[in-house]
Amino acid sequence: MAKLREAQSHRSGTVVIVGRPNVGKSTLLNRLIGVKLSIVSRRAQTTRHRILGIYTASHAQIAFLDTPGFQLQHASALNRAMNRTVTTALRDVDAVVLVVEAGVLTDQDKEIIAMLSQAVPVLAVVNKIDKLKDPALLLPIIDELQHAYPFAEIVPISAEKGRGIPDLVETVIKYLPIGEPVYDAEAITDRPEKFLAAEIVREKLFQSLGQELPYGTTVEIERFDHEGPLRRVHATVIVSKAAHKAMVIGARGAKLKSIATRARKDMERLFGGQVFLEIWVRVKQGWSDDARSLRMLGY
């Protein structure tokens, strides 16, 4: 009887995280799961794929979907592919978490709010509250959110500092259906290590080159082999122009060597074992606006 009551109180569901670029969606996912699954940089549109992070507790399991920032300004094939990722992720979920930034509700936020469906509960998460000089500055944006959409809840947090995260998790759980776990208790994502390795290299590119990094840059894993506890990874950085190749490599290869060293250390932390990593750089003109190239690269 006790097991029956426990099963009837367990909640399980899928929750998609959406918002404009650079509001902290990936930082939030990583904080929720406790592991860096989604890459992070100050550069907008760092996330290009749907990333699943699995939160498991004794009374609930939540499959959080991190999505690219919805791009409403530029119309390249890459941006259209990322927008499709967002709109597809909004289907067949049990709840939506809309992330906005503390201090201001932008026109782009409002355009995304206008796209939301009232078929499932939508929670507004006001992130980066640690950046506010005065907590009272939260009140205007909360009031604006309340008038913009019938949000189920409005939850202030700081994903970077971890403030408000336990409250957010328990609030999300309230809106999930009763059900059994879908994933093993030890699972944290459905993405293979090969995908995560490419994302780690791409993160180090963003962090090393910042705003200098051309938008038309991506990473492809040519080879990912297990040799006992060792993982042997061969990655290719794809750029659109020869000048961009030189930028990534740096003087005497110093920039690329630094990127590879930092990426290897992150892989070893995530995978829990030794990694041998080699990175090459290849020019492929126009790949980010070519549908066939995007499909081949997994977009």
Number of C-alpha atoms within 10 A of each C-alpha: 6 7 8 8 9 11 15 13 15 19 21 24 22 21 27 24 27 28 27 25 21 21 21 24 29 26 22 23 25 19 18 21 19 13 13 19 23 25 21 24 19 13 16 16 19 21 24 22 20 21 24 23 27 24 22 19 11 10 16 22 24 26 25 25 26 29 30 28 27 23 19 13 8 9 12 13 16 21 22 18 20 23 21 15 19 25 14 12 20 21 14 12 18 21 25 28 25 24 25 27 23 25 20 15 16 11 9 16 18 16 13 16 18 11 9 16 12 12 11 17 20 26 22 25 26 25 25 20 22 17 12 12 9 9 12 8 14 16 12 14 17 21 11 12 19 15 10 12 15 13 17 18 16 19 18 24 24 22 24 15 13 14 16 16 18 11 13 19 14 11 16 21 21 11 20 22 16 17 15 16 20 13 17 10 13 9 11 18 18 12 13 8 15 16 14 20 25 22 25 26 29 23 22 22 24 23 16 18 14 13 12 11 17 17 15 17 21 20 24 22 19 13 12 17 13 10 8 8 11 14 19 16 21 18 22 19 23 20 25 19 16 13 10 20 19 15 16 25 19 14 10 9 12 12 17 23 16 16 23 22 15 15 23 21 16 18 23 15 14 16 15 11 13 16 21 16 19 16 19 17 18 15 17 16 14 12 20 23 17 13 16 11 15 15 10 9 14 9 20
